[in-house]
Amino acid sequence: MSWFKRKDSNIQTDKKKEMPEGVWVKVPSTGETVHRRELEENHWVDPSSGYHFRIGSRQYFKILFDNGEHEVVAEEIMPSDPLEFEDRKPYKKRIAESQKKTGLSDACRVGTGKLDGLDVVIACMDFSFIGGSMGSVVGERIARAIDLAREKKIPLIIISQSGGARMMESVLSLMQMAKTSAKLARLEEEGVPYISVMTNPTTGGVTASYAMLGDFNISEPNALIGFAGPRVIRQTIGRDLPDGFQTAEYLLEHGFLDFIVPRTRLKKKLATLLRLVLNRNGN
């Protein structure tokens, strides 16, 4: 039996072939399409253009921890709504919707395990949860990660991706900047290494606190990094901004970053830097 039939001048199949949803992914920077499996195997970096797709804590933990094995820390700290805040919708509802959509409890996860054989603590933010905004839960989980690294004398890595402080928590959110910065100062006094990894985007109060306080500050390529957004700055100073302003490349050129590291080489670079610092400290 033939599977084909001729209709007018076109040849058609009797049965429509179904294409699984999401098999092909469009690269925003080029408009080209790449097979999802190829992206996953390349840590969600386009092999042709080098475009870095945004990923979350689950993917970063899988990339950085040896065999993806780690122990989750501070997950019992859960968000609340002490101010009973409401804008377009109640804050409690916004939290519940984000938790259901992402499967995350808040915008930061902390894990401990081995990176290339080295004991580390990694805190990673998730932009998919209310724009990776820093509320009291994020601040407290970061603080717990710092305390754990200081207690065990093992390196700390924080991966930032955030729109800044969480406005629904007002001053409670802003207080996290001071708290985490003070904790990092104590970590430095103990001589425990801290590497800050900035991804796209890292902005607002996160940039103004722990994201820029690393012994090494590194970034993925083309990440947006800054405090206020370009539009706000342009309106404030009344002039056009330089080309590439607030990109990782611009910040590297002007001394705000130490390295730009593609995600495909991130684990190797982190291991190299940590071994250099640990050997210097005699650990």
PyMOL commands that set and color helices and strands:
alter all, ss='L'
color gray80, all
select helices_A, chain A and resi 36-41+57-64+66-68+91-102+130-132+136-152+167-189+204-207+210-212+230-237+248-253+263-280
alter helices_A, ss='H'
color red, helices_A
select strands_A, chain A and resi 4-7+10-13+24-26+33-35+70-73+108-115+118-125+156-162+194-202+216-219+259-260
alter strands_A, ss='S'
color yellow, strands_A
deselect
rebuild
show_as cartoon
